[in-house]
């Protein structure tokens, strides 16, 4: 039971980290897109 909980906890932490990095990547992509858009004007 305890081992299952530990593996579940690890998965949760990995998932949270993954979500955070995805948000960062999306923010970077938006920033790059925004810069390109500004250059066109």
C-alpha positions, 0 to 999 in steps of 0.5 A, a space after each residue: 500500500 505504501 509503495 503504491 502511494 509512493 509511486 503515485 506521489 512520484 507520478 503526481 510530482 512528475 506530472 506537475 513538473 511536466 505541466 509547469 514546463 509545458 506552460 513555460 514552453 507555451 509562454 516562450 512560444 507566445 513571446 517569440 510569436 509576439 516579437 515576430 509580430 512586432 518586427 512585421 509592424 
